[in-house]
């Protein structure tokens, strides 16, 4: 290879690195270490409109992210991995510890975490606006999700998460492309469009 070829190859390699750094691409692989969803490696597929029941990766808004980091629930900059339980047009409610979607109780909230610290409480009912998602892992009773902090914006969503190599328990075997358990949200609550 000639000297000119080396110079050109180096130039284009540096140019590619600079372009990638400036574009700030969204992550396409995610390692989940939380017990709220099966532990393991996921691929992230960009989407603006995930179907109800699908698993998504979403960055919590800054105040929530700081609160979660201060309590050592989730480090700053790490996305949540949660199921879409409700979308625009659906009504979500919290009365006491009961969480309901379109009139169906789908989960219960806890008042305190495992260290006996108070958890956030919101109450009442609201219809989700366009661009809002109610995220819930109802089969995991201590999952920190919308039952505590309410709906999140689609703008903060990285995409839909698909398992690549996961396990359901910390000591269980890793499984290739295992389906994540579907949330126990009644079928009547699942709508794919507002």
N, C-alpha and C positions, 0 to 999 in steps of 0.2 A: 504494500500500500504506500502511495506517495505521501510526501509531507503535506501537500494540499488536501488530500483526502482525510488525513488525521485532523487537520485544522478545521475542515468543514464538519466532520463528524463531531468534534468537540464543540464547535459553535452550535450545532443543532441540538446536541444533548443539553447544553446549558440553557438554550432557548426553551426547550421543552420543560425543563425543571422550573424556569421562571414563569412560564405560562401556567403550569399546574399550581404553583404557589399563589399566583394572582387570582386564578379562577376559584380557589378554595372549594374543591369538590366535596360533596356530601359523602359521609362514610358509606361504604357498601357492605362492610362486614361488621358485625357486632358480637362481642362476647358478653353474654348475660351471666352474672354471678349471683343474681338475686333469686330467692326461692319463689317469687311471685309468678314466674314463668319457668318452664324447664331450663335448667342450667345448660349453657353450651353456646355454640356458634350459630349465628343467624346471618342470612343475607338480607339486605334491605333493598326493596324495590320502590323507587319514587312513585307516589300517587297523591292526588289531591282529594280523592273521594273513595276511601276504603269502605268496603261493605261491612255491615254490622257483623260482629263475631270474629272479624279478622284481627290478627295481632299486629300492632303498630309500634314503631319506635318514635318517641317524641321527647323533645327537650323541654323540661319544665320552665315556665317563665322565671325571670331572674329572682323575684322575691321568694318564690316557692323553692327554687334551686338553692338559694342561700340558706333558707330555713332547713331544708333537708340535709344540706351539708353540715350545718351547725349541730344538728342532732345525730349526725353520722348515719343517716339512712342511705344517702347516695352522694358520692363526691360531685363537686361542681363539674359541669361539662359532660356528665354521663347521662345518656338518655334513659327514660323509662320505657319498659316493654309491657304494654297493656292491651287488652282486647277492647275493641269498639263495641260499647253496649248501647249507645243511642247517638243519633245524628240530628241534623237540622229538622225542625218540625216536631220532634218528639218531646214529650213532657217528662221531666225528671223531677223527683221529689225526695226530700229527706224529712221525715217526721220522727223525731227521737232518734232511734238507731236504725230505723227501717228505711231502705232505699228502694224507690219504685220507679219504674219506667212505664209510661202510658197506663198507669193504674195497677200494674203487676209488681208485687214485691220481689225484688231480684237479689237483694243482699242486705246484710246488716253491718253496721259500723260499730267499732269499738270506741269507748270513751277515753281509754288510756293505752299507751303502747306497752311493750314488755318491760320497760323500766318505770312503769307507773306514771309517765308524763302525759299530760292532757294532749289529746289529738284535736285538730281543727274541727269545728262543728259549723255547718251551715244548715239552714232550715227553710222549709217552704217548698214551693213548686215553681218551676220555670220551664218555658218552652225554649228549646235550643234554637239559636239563630243560625243562619247560614255561616259556615266556617267554624262551627263549634262541634266538639266531640265529647261525649261522656265516656270515659275510659274506666273499665272495671274488670277485675279478675275475681268474679264472685265465688269461685271454688276455693280461693285462698283467703281465709277469714282475716288474716292480718296484712293483706296486700294494701300498700299505701297508694290509693287511686282516687278517682273522682268522688267516691263516697265521702272523702274528707275535704278535698280542695275544689270540688265542682268541675264544670267542663273546662276543657283546654282548647286552644286555637289550632286549627288545621295548619296555620302558618308555621307553627313550631314542630310539625311532624316531619320526621326524616323520611318515612315511608312505611310500607307494609313489610313485616318481618316474616321470613320463611326459615324454618329450622334446617340447618345443614347437619350438625352433629350435636345432639342434646341428650340429657338424661333427666329423669323426673325426680331423682333424689341425689343427695350429695355423694352417696356411695354406690348408686346404681350404675349399670353399664351405659356407655355412650351408644346412642342409636343413630344411624345414618338416616337423614331426612324423615325423622319421626314427626307425625302430626302433633301439634300442640293441642292439649285438651280443650275442647270447645267450652266456652263459658256457659253456665246454666241459666242463660237468659231465655225466658219463654219465647217460643217461635213468634207469637203474636207481637212481640216487641221489636222484632228484627225487620227493619225497613231499609231498603237500599237506596231510596231517593226521598227527598223531602215531600 
